[in-house]
Amino acid sequence: MRFNNDRRTKQASAFITDDAERLSYLITRMPATYAVGHTVLKQLSKEADKITSLLDVGACPGTLLWAAKDIFSSIKDVTLIEEDHRLAELGTGLFDDVLKKKQIHHIKSDLRQAAPFAPHTLVTLSYVLGELSSNHQKAVIAAAWEATI
């Protein structure tokens, strides 16, 4: 069950609700998410020169972007879709200097209202599917699949 800032009223839609929780995510979950993402993406390293763009659906602070940039130097265009604008801002602050040569687009979007995504050579969905109902999961996976070129 998720709760809003005052912890008294149940809230069904927000995964992270305040800056303390955002910072807690950065400290506790981001390293583990990075490690898993890096391990999975490394399996594609033989295709590294073909991967020129990244779409990360449910990007949080851009954790998979960190992993992808270590493996795919050919990525020039990045789209991060995240509902929590503040979490995306915190992530941008972390990798701003590291990724200056990349074109990074942040899109604030509620994935339960997912529209088609622009095409990219690498499309990732990390832990975001666990935050969606099965009907929304199917719709997001279908949209992500259609965006893969």
KELUMDREN-109307 format. One record per residue: x, y, z of N, C-alpha, C, O, CB in turn. Coordinates in Angstrom, 3 decimals. Glycine has a CB too. Layout:
KELUMDREN-109307
PT     n_east    n_north       n_up    ca_east   ca_north      ca_up     c_east    c_north       c_up     o_east    o_north       o_up    cb_east   cb_north      cb_up
PT          X          Y          Z          X          Y          Z          X          Y          Z          X          Y          Z          X          Y          Z
...
This chain:
KELUMDREN-109307
PT     n_east    n_north       n_up    ca_east   ca_north      ca_up     c_east    c_north       c_up     o_east    o_north       o_up    cb_east   cb_north      cb_up
PT      0.833     -1.176      0.000      0.000      0.000      0.000      0.876      1.238      0.000      1.884      1.292      0.704     -0.947     -0.001      1.201
PT      0.503      2.212     -0.771      1.269      3.447     -0.854      0.567      4.546     -0.082     -0.657      4.538      0.047      1.475      3.866     -2.313
PT      1.344      5.494      0.432      0.794      6.559      1.254      1.280      7.904      0.770      2.333      7.998      0.140      1.164      6.359      2.716
PT      0.512      8.959      1.062      0.949     10.295      0.668      1.900     10.873      1.709      2.300     10.169      2.637     -0.261     11.225      0.474
PT      2.268     12.152      1.567      3.284     12.764      2.424      2.986     12.668      3.909      3.906     12.453      4.698      3.446     14.190      2.060
PT      1.722     12.821      4.320      1.468     12.824      5.762      1.270     11.415      6.316      1.030     11.250      7.512      0.245     13.672      6.074
PT      1.364     10.421      5.479      1.329      9.006      5.869      0.005      8.556      6.481     -0.091      7.427      6.962      2.428      8.733      6.841
PT     -1.017      9.412      6.475     -2.286      9.023      7.070     -3.321      8.606      6.044     -4.190      7.791      6.351     -2.824     10.144      7.890
PT     -3.254      9.132      4.857     -4.257      8.863      3.844     -3.672      7.968      2.770     -2.614      8.266      2.217     -4.782     10.168      3.234
PT     -4.352      6.880      2.475     -3.868      5.967      1.439     -3.934      6.648      0.083     -4.878      7.381     -0.213     -4.691      4.657      1.427
PT     -2.935      6.402     -0.725     -2.873      6.972     -2.059     -2.459      5.866     -3.015     -1.425      5.229     -2.811     -1.884      8.182     -2.123
PT     -3.235      5.633     -4.037     -2.998      4.489     -4.915     -2.034      4.768     -6.055     -1.539      3.820     -6.665     -4.288      4.024     -5.478
PT     -1.744      6.022     -6.372     -1.006      6.262     -7.605      0.464      6.619     -7.424      1.250      6.359     -8.335     -1.664      7.339     -8.351
PT      0.872      7.188     -6.326      2.251      7.662     -6.187      3.145      6.573     -5.615      2.858      6.003     -4.562      2.304      8.907     -5.296
PT      4.224      6.297     -6.317      5.199      5.324     -5.835      6.108      5.970     -4.797      6.342      5.406     -3.728      6.033      4.755     -7.005
PT      6.612      7.139     -5.114      7.456      7.915     -4.212      6.760      9.254     -4.042      6.337      9.864     -5.025      8.937      8.081     -4.765
PT      6.638      9.715     -2.810      5.776     10.873     -2.583      6.464     12.142     -2.110      5.852     13.210     -2.141      4.763     10.515     -1.607
PT      7.715     12.065     -1.675      8.381     13.280     -1.206      9.887     13.164     -1.425     10.385     12.097     -1.785      8.068     13.536      0.289
PT     10.609     14.261     -1.207     12.050     14.263     -1.477     12.825     13.306     -0.581     13.843     12.758     -1.003     12.600     15.655     -1.310
PT     12.366     13.097      0.636     13.056     12.137      1.504     13.004     10.735      0.886     13.998     10.008      0.902     12.423     12.128      2.924
PT     11.853     10.364      0.348     11.729      9.062     -0.300     12.531      9.015     -1.600     13.102      7.980     -1.943     10.258      8.745     -0.577
PT     12.572     10.125     -2.314     13.363     10.174     -3.549     14.845      9.965     -3.240     15.515      9.178     -3.909     13.153     11.524     -4.279
PT     15.346     10.656     -2.249     16.755     10.503     -1.862     17.027      9.103     -1.323     18.086      8.529     -1.575     17.140     11.554     -0.810
PT     16.078      8.565     -0.590     16.211      7.201     -0.095     16.330      6.221     -1.265     17.133      5.288     -1.220     15.011      6.830      0.800
PT     15.523      6.438     -2.317     15.624      5.591     -3.513     17.017      5.699     -4.122     17.633      4.689     -4.461     14.553      5.987     -4.556
PT     17.508      6.927     -4.258     18.827      7.123     -4.866     19.915      6.392     -4.091     20.844      5.843     -4.683     19.157      8.610     -4.945
PT     19.802      6.387     -2.790     20.823      5.778     -1.941     20.691      4.262     -1.876     21.693      3.548     -1.894     20.749      6.357     -0.545
PT     19.462      3.771     -1.799     19.277      2.342     -1.548     18.979      1.514     -2.786     19.578      0.455     -2.969     18.182      2.155     -0.577
PT     18.076      1.963     -3.634     17.645      1.155     -4.766     18.443      1.406     -6.047     18.652      0.486     -6.838     16.200      1.409     -5.029
PT     18.882      2.629     -6.251     19.560      2.954     -7.507     20.793      2.077     -7.748     20.970      1.602     -8.870     19.965      4.421     -7.510
PT     21.643      1.842     -6.761     22.817      0.983     -7.026     22.436     -0.437     -7.445     23.055     -1.000     -8.349     23.699      0.919     -5.789
PT     21.440     -1.014     -6.806     21.021     -2.372     -7.160     20.362     -2.404     -8.536     20.598     -3.326     -9.316     20.057     -2.925     -6.104
PT     19.546     -1.410     -8.832     18.897     -1.330    -10.140     19.946     -1.150    -11.235     19.851     -1.753    -12.303     17.873     -0.169    -10.175
PT     20.942     -0.318    -10.960     22.044     -0.133    -11.905     22.742     -1.473    -12.164     22.984     -1.832    -13.317     23.058      0.915    -11.367
PT     23.060     -2.199    -11.112     23.798     -3.467    -11.259     23.011     -4.472    -12.094     23.579     -5.133    -12.964     24.112     -4.069     -9.878
PT     21.724     -4.592    -11.838     20.889     -5.509    -12.615     20.824     -5.042    -14.064     21.010     -5.838    -14.984     19.464     -5.608    -12.011
PT     20.561     -3.759    -14.268     20.479     -3.220    -15.622     21.772     -3.407    -16.390     21.752     -3.780    -17.563     20.122     -1.756    -15.580
PT     22.885     -3.154    -15.747     24.194     -3.307    -16.393     24.417     -4.756    -16.801     24.886     -5.024    -17.907     25.326     -2.838    -15.454
PT     24.089     -5.684    -15.925     24.254     -7.113    -16.211     23.410     -7.524    -17.413     23.884     -8.238    -18.297     23.872     -7.957    -14.982
PT     22.161     -7.072    -17.440     21.269     -7.434    -18.544     21.733     -6.778    -19.844     21.833     -7.447    -20.872     19.816     -7.021    -18.226
PT     22.014     -5.484    -19.807     22.417     -4.772    -21.024     23.743     -5.269    -21.575     23.967     -5.219    -22.785     22.509     -3.289    -20.750
PT     24.613     -5.741    -20.717     25.909     -6.265    -21.169     25.714     -7.453    -22.117     26.569     -7.721    -22.961     26.774     -6.687    -19.956
PT     24.608     -8.152    -21.980     24.311     -9.275    -22.871     24.132     -8.812    -24.320     24.229     -9.610    -25.252     23.049    -10.007    -22.397
PT     23.871     -7.524    -24.496     23.690     -6.960    -25.845     24.955     -6.305    -26.382     24.917     -5.677    -27.440     22.566     -5.943    -25.836
PT     26.050     -6.434    -25.689     27.261     -5.694    -26.052     27.770     -6.020    -27.457     28.449     -5.191    -28.065     28.348     -5.982    -25.050
PT     27.462     -7.200    -27.985     27.865     -7.528    -29.357     27.139     -6.657    -30.375     27.599     -6.505    -31.506     27.596     -9.005    -29.652
PT     26.024     -6.096    -29.981     25.226     -5.233    -30.857     25.470     -3.756    -30.552     24.728     -2.898    -31.029     23.735     -5.558    -30.710
PT     26.481     -3.459    -29.778     26.701     -2.107    -29.256     26.726     -1.035    -30.335     26.179      0.048    -30.128     27.990     -2.064    -28.494
PT     27.332     -1.300    -31.461     27.435     -0.261    -32.489     26.099      0.037    -33.162     25.950      1.080    -33.797     28.446     -0.673    -33.536
PT     25.123     -0.867    -33.033     23.800     -0.669    -33.632     22.859      0.113    -32.713     21.814      0.592    -33.154     23.177     -2.017    -33.975
PT     23.226      0.239    -31.452     22.357      0.899    -30.469     22.710      2.378    -30.451     23.745      2.773    -29.915     22.514      0.263    -29.036
PT     21.848      3.185    -31.037     22.115      4.624    -31.141     21.150      5.480    -30.334     21.383      6.673    -30.141     22.061      5.046    -32.580
PT     20.063      4.869    -29.863     19.099      5.633    -29.066     18.511      4.745    -27.981     18.413      3.527    -28.131     17.975      6.210    -29.961
PT     18.126      5.381    -26.891     17.575      4.670    -25.739     16.259      5.313    -25.340     16.171      6.533    -25.194     18.570      4.674    -24.550
PT     15.240      4.488    -25.166     13.978      4.892    -24.555     13.850      4.095    -23.275     13.760      2.868    -23.313     12.745      4.656    -25.517
PT     13.842      4.776    -22.142     13.661      4.100    -20.851     12.291      4.486    -20.315     12.059      5.633    -19.932     14.800      4.481    -19.829
PT     11.400      3.523    -20.293     10.027      3.735    -19.860      9.944      3.464    -18.358     10.230      2.356    -17.904      9.038      2.821    -20.651
PT      9.553      4.476    -17.598      9.558      4.365    -16.143     10.971      4.526    -15.631     11.456      3.707    -14.850      8.967      3.017    -15.685
PT     11.631      5.581    -16.070     13.073      5.759    -15.899     13.534      6.096    -14.488     14.724      5.998    -14.190     13.531      6.819    -16.801
PT     12.609      6.491    -13.610     13.016      7.009    -12.291     14.076      8.091    -12.511     13.831      9.002    -13.302     13.572      5.850    -11.359
PT     15.236      8.042    -11.859     16.214      9.107    -12.084     17.130      8.860    -13.288     18.086      9.608    -13.496     17.055      9.280    -10.852
PT     16.855      7.835    -14.072     17.702      7.542    -15.226     18.725      6.472    -14.939     19.802      6.469    -15.536     18.400      8.784    -15.684
PT     18.414      5.573    -14.046     19.356      4.546    -13.613     19.865      3.694    -14.771     21.063      3.429    -14.864     18.708      3.661    -12.577
PT     18.963      3.261    -15.655     19.405      2.425    -16.772     20.227      3.213    -17.779     21.029      2.633    -18.511     18.209      1.799    -17.465
PT     20.040      4.513    -17.827     20.887      5.337    -18.687     22.336      5.247    -18.235     23.247      5.165    -19.059     20.413      6.802    -18.680
PT     22.545      5.263    -16.928     23.911      5.108    -16.399     24.515      3.792    -16.876     25.660      3.754    -17.326     23.911      5.166    -14.848
PT     23.745      2.718    -16.777     24.245      1.408    -17.199     24.486      1.376    -18.709     25.509      0.871    -19.171     23.254      0.299    -16.796
PT     23.546      1.912    -19.463     23.658      1.890    -20.923     24.849      2.705    -21.409     25.529      2.295    -22.349     22.378      2.418    -21.560
PT     25.111      3.839    -20.793     26.222      4.687    -21.258     27.571      3.990    -21.076     28.521      4.285    -21.800     26.223      6.029    -20.503
PT     27.660      3.075    -20.120     28.899      2.329    -19.910     29.123      1.255    -20.974     30.256      0.836    -21.208     28.890      1.692    -18.537
PT     28.051      0.814    -21.610     28.137     -0.294    -22.559     28.019      0.181    -24.005     28.695     -0.340    -24.892     27.054     -1.318    -22.263
PT     27.164      1.164    -24.237     26.846      1.601    -25.601     27.304      3.037    -25.813     26.529      3.974    -25.618     25.331      1.476    -25.877
PT     28.541      3.212    -26.206     29.058      4.564    -26.449     28.407      5.198    -27.675     28.505      6.409    -27.873     30.580      4.529    -26.629
PT     27.747      4.392    -28.492     27.109      4.887    -29.711     25.765      5.574    -29.454     25.204      6.177    -30.369     26.912      3.745    -30.676
PT     25.239      5.494    -28.234     23.959      6.147    -27.924     24.146      7.659    -27.951     24.984      8.217    -27.242     23.414      5.685    -26.533
PT     23.349      8.296    -28.780     23.388      9.757    -28.884     22.082     10.403    -28.441     22.074     11.545    -27.981     23.700     10.169    -30.308
PT     20.978      9.675    -28.580     19.658     10.220    -28.285     19.001      9.376    -27.193     18.921      8.153    -27.304     18.773     10.259    -29.565
PT     18.531     10.044    -26.140     17.952      9.356    -24.992     16.608      9.989    -24.649     16.484     11.212    -24.581     18.912      9.406    -23.773
PT     15.606      9.143    -24.433     14.313      9.608    -23.944     14.007      8.856    -22.657     13.967      7.626    -22.631     13.181      9.394    -25.011
PT     13.795      9.612    -21.599     13.464      9.047    -20.295     12.020      9.420    -19.980     11.679     10.601    -19.912     14.446      9.561    -19.176
PT     11.180      8.420    -19.791      9.784      8.674    -19.456      9.592      8.368    -17.985      9.834      7.248    -17.535      8.818      7.824    -20.339
PT      9.158      9.367    -17.244      8.982      9.242    -15.794      7.847     10.157    -15.346      7.781     11.321    -15.742     10.302      9.590    -15.037
PT      6.975      9.633    -14.535      5.853     10.431    -14.022      6.306     11.425    -12.959      5.774     12.533    -12.888      4.774      9.516    -13.446
PT      7.275     11.047    -12.136      7.734     11.891    -11.027      8.785     12.880    -11.542      9.967     12.551    -11.645      8.319     11.019     -9.865
PT      8.339     14.077    -11.860      9.228     15.094    -12.433     10.399     15.406    -11.503     11.518     15.600    -11.977      8.444     16.377    -12.729
PT     10.172     15.456    -10.226     11.231     15.781     -9.265     12.302     14.691     -9.234     13.490     14.994     -9.131     10.639     15.975     -7.861
PT     11.896     13.449     -9.321     12.859     12.345     -9.354     13.710     12.426    -10.622     14.917     12.187    -10.582     12.129     10.978     -9.282
PT     13.078     12.764    -11.738     13.831     12.938    -12.987     14.819     14.088    -12.865     15.939     13.995    -13.367     12.873     13.188    -14.167
PT     14.418     15.180    -12.201     15.327     16.323    -11.990     16.548     15.913    -11.175     17.675     16.287    -11.502     14.590     17.474    -11.280
PT     16.321     15.148    -10.119     17.441     14.685     -9.294     18.404     13.843    -10.123     19.621     13.977     -9.997     16.928     13.874     -8.088
PT     17.861     12.984    -10.962     18.704     12.164    -11.821     19.495     12.991    -12.806     20.677     12.733    -13.032     17.870     11.164    -12.561
PT     18.851     13.986    -13.395     19.544     14.857    -14.337     20.720     15.544    -13.663     21.787     15.685    -14.261     18.583     15.898    -14.917
PT     20.529     15.969    -12.429     21.616     16.594    -11.685     22.781     15.652    -11.485     23.930     16.090    -11.433     21.122     17.081    -10.348
PT     22.504     14.362    -11.373     23.565     13.373    -11.178     24.384     13.133    -12.437     25.604     12.985    -12.368     22.972     12.070    -10.710
PT     23.719     13.095    -13.583     24.470     12.735    -14.786     24.637     13.861    -15.784     25.070     13.620    -16.911     23.808     11.602    -15.458
PT     24.314     15.058    -15.411     24.420     16.212    -16.304     25.795     16.326    -16.962     25.887     16.386    -18.188     24.120     17.480    -15.539
PT     26.840     16.355    -16.180     28.185     16.535    -16.722     28.693     15.304    -17.465     29.456     15.426    -18.422     29.142     16.879    -15.610
PT     28.276     14.137    -17.032     28.766     12.891    -17.617     28.253     12.693    -19.044     28.943     12.117    -19.885     28.351     11.708    -16.748
PT     27.053     13.170    -19.304     26.402     12.861    -20.574     26.174     14.082    -21.455     25.175     14.146    -22.170     25.093     12.192    -20.314
PT     27.071     15.036    -21.416     26.902     16.276    -22.167     26.700     16.056    -23.657     25.979     16.827    -24.290     28.087     17.159    -21.956
PT     27.299     15.055    -24.224     27.229     14.840    -25.661     25.963     14.107    -26.082     25.735     13.909    -27.276     28.434     14.071    -26.119
PT     25.159     13.714    -25.150     23.937     12.985    -25.458     22.757     13.953    -25.488     22.702     14.911    -24.718     23.694     11.858    -24.425
PT     21.841     13.692    -26.368     20.593     14.446    -26.437     19.619     13.741    -25.507     19.160     12.644    -25.825     20.030     14.541    -27.919
PT     19.290     14.342    -24.365     18.434     13.692    -23.372     17.108     14.434    -23.287     17.064     15.647    -23.084     19.125     13.647    -21.981
PT     16.032     13.675    -23.448     14.683     14.223    -23.362     13.978     13.561    -22.191     13.901     12.335    -22.113     13.891     14.007    -24.693
PT     13.465     14.376    -21.285     12.643     13.861    -20.188     11.192     14.109    -20.549     10.814     15.222    -20.912     13.011     14.536    -18.817
PT     10.392     13.082    -20.449      8.967     13.215    -20.696      8.243     12.787    -19.434      8.405     11.664    -18.957      8.514     12.370    -21.929
PT      7.443     13.698    -18.903      6.624     13.361    -17.736      5.354     12.704    -18.250      4.598     13.308    -19.010      6.297     14.635    -16.860
PT      5.124     11.472    -17.836      3.979     10.740    -18.350      3.497      9.710    -17.340      4.290      9.006    -16.715      4.328     10.064    -19.669
PT      2.194      9.638    -17.197      1.556      8.596    -16.404      1.391      7.400    -17.340      0.623      7.472    -18.299      0.162      9.074    -15.792
PT      2.083      6.329    -17.080      2.072      5.179    -17.988      0.715      4.497    -18.069      0.462      3.729    -18.998      3.106      4.178    -17.554
PT     -0.152      4.766    -17.115     -1.504      4.209    -17.199     -2.288      4.870    -18.328     -3.326      4.363    -18.753     -2.247      4.385    -15.860
PT     -1.786      6.001    -18.809     -2.390      6.717    -19.937     -1.434      6.665    -21.129     -1.426      7.579    -21.953     -2.719      8.199    -19.553
PT     -0.643      5.623    -21.225      0.456      5.544    -22.195     -0.017      5.745    -23.630     -0.932      5.080    -24.116      1.158      4.205    -22.078
PT      0.631      6.667    -24.265      0.435      6.886    -25.693      1.571      6.159    -26.406      2.506      5.689    -25.758      0.406      8.429    -26.057
PT      1.501      6.064    -27.711      2.632      5.442    -28.425      3.934      6.196    -28.141      3.933      7.413    -27.958      2.359      5.411    -29.952
PT      5.028      5.461    -28.107      6.348      6.040    -27.869      7.073      6.218    -29.209      6.816      5.488    -30.166      7.182      5.142    -26.903
PT      7.972      7.189    -29.259      8.793      7.397    -30.448      9.747      6.208    -30.611     10.138      5.599    -29.616      9.588      8.742    -30.352
PT     10.121      5.875    -31.825     11.011      4.736    -32.069     12.425      4.964    -31.533     12.960      6.070    -31.608     11.075      4.445    -33.554
PT     13.018      3.901    -30.991     14.396      3.901    -30.487     15.013      2.535    -30.758     14.296      1.547    -30.910     14.444      4.240    -28.956
PT     16.333      2.478    -30.817     16.998      1.194    -31.068     17.100      0.330    -29.818     17.277     -0.885    -29.919     18.381      1.431    -31.628
PT     16.992      0.939    -28.646     16.971      0.183    -27.397     15.839      0.736    -26.538     15.802      1.928    -26.232     18.352      0.269    -26.646
PT     14.928     -0.133    -26.158     13.793      0.262    -25.312     13.862     -0.584    -24.051     13.937     -1.811    -24.116     12.404      0.076    -26.057
PT     13.836      0.088    -22.896     13.924     -0.630    -21.621     12.715     -0.334    -20.745     12.166      0.768    -20.744     15.215     -0.256    -20.880
PT     12.327     -1.353    -20.006     11.313     -1.281    -18.963     11.937     -2.004    -17.781     12.105     -3.223    -17.822      9.911     -1.927    -19.411
PT     12.271     -1.296    -16.761     12.919     -1.956    -15.633     11.851     -2.376    -14.627     10.971     -3.165    -14.972     13.975     -1.022    -14.966
PT     11.898     -1.894    -13.448     10.987     -2.327    -12.396      9.616     -1.671    -12.481      8.761     -1.956    -11.642     11.591     -2.042    -11.059
PT      9.377     -0.825    -13.436      8.126     -0.083    -13.528      6.912     -0.989    -13.708      5.820     -0.636    -13.262      8.198      0.896    -14.668
PT      7.068     -2.119    -14.334      5.923     -2.993    -14.570      5.286     -3.466    -13.268      4.082     -3.715    -13.224      6.346     -4.190    -15.399
PT      6.074     -3.591    -12.217      5.550     -3.996    -10.922      4.664     -2.943    -10.274      3.983     -3.221     -9.287      6.678     -4.326    -10.006
PT      4.673     -1.747    -10.822      3.857     -0.651    -10.298      2.545     -0.490    -11.048      1.750      0.395    -10.731      4.631      0.641    -10.356
PT      2.313     -1.342    -12.042      1.138     -1.213    -12.893      0.234     -2.435    -12.771      0.696     -3.530    -12.453      1.557     -1.012    -14.346
PT     -1.057     -2.239    -13.027     -1.985     -3.364    -13.079     -1.661     -4.208    -14.306     -0.952     -3.753    -15.203     -3.466     -2.872    -13.114
PT     -2.173     -5.423    -14.347     -1.852     -6.304    -15.481     -2.364     -5.719    -16.800     -1.703     -5.878    -17.826     -2.457     -7.705    -15.258
PT     -3.515     -5.052    -16.803     -4.008     -4.431    -18.030     -3.084     -3.316    -18.492     -2.795     -3.200    -19.683     -5.418     -3.887    -17.822
PT     -2.619     -2.493    -17.556     -1.696     -1.416    -17.907     -0.334     -1.979    -18.320      0.322     -1.433    -19.207     -1.534     -0.442    -16.726
PT      0.086     -3.059    -17.684      1.339     -3.698    -18.078      1.291     -4.121    -19.542      2.224     -3.861    -20.302      1.629     -4.914    -17.182
PT      0.217     -4.764    -19.926      0.072     -5.224    -21.311      0.127     -4.063    -22.287      0.780     -4.153    -23.326     -1.240     -5.986    -21.487
PT     -0.551     -2.976    -21.960     -0.572     -1.812    -22.850      0.816     -1.178    -22.970      1.236     -0.806    -24.066     -1.580     -0.772    -22.342
PT      1.520     -1.058    -21.856      2.861     -0.453    -21.869      3.850     -1.344    -22.608      4.669     -0.855    -23.387      3.355     -0.197    -20.433
PT      3.778     -2.634    -22.370      4.672     -3.559    -23.081      4.406     -3.503    -24.589      5.347     -3.494    -25.382      4.487     -5.010    -22.556
PT      3.144     -3.466    -24.983      2.813     -3.375    -26.407      3.348     -2.077    -27.010      3.912     -2.092    -28.104      1.290     -3.465    -26.611
PT      3.177     -0.953    -26.306      3.663      0.335    -26.796      5.199      0.329    -26.885      5.768      0.855    -27.842      3.177      1.483    -25.871
PT      5.856     -0.260    -25.897      7.315     -0.340    -25.904      7.804     -1.208    -27.063      8.777     -0.866    -27.736      7.830     -0.900    -24.567
PT      7.134     -2.313    -27.287      7.508     -3.200    -28.378      7.379     -2.487    -29.724      8.247     -2.611    -30.588      6.642     -4.466    -28.359
PT      6.311     -1.755    -29.890      6.084     -1.018    -31.143      7.139      0.078    -31.364      7.421      0.451    -32.503      4.678     -0.392    -31.137
PT      7.715      0.588    -30.276      8.724      1.646    -30.377     10.115      1.110    -30.703     11.016      1.883    -31.029      8.776      2.427    -29.086
PT     10.292     -0.188    -30.617     11.610     -0.795    -30.848     11.882     -0.925    -32.347     11.117     -1.548    -33.083     11.697     -2.185    -30.165
PT     12.993     -0.321    -32.779     13.350     -0.440    -34.207     14.618     -1.262    -34.360     15.083     -1.476    -35.480     13.541      0.960    -34.852
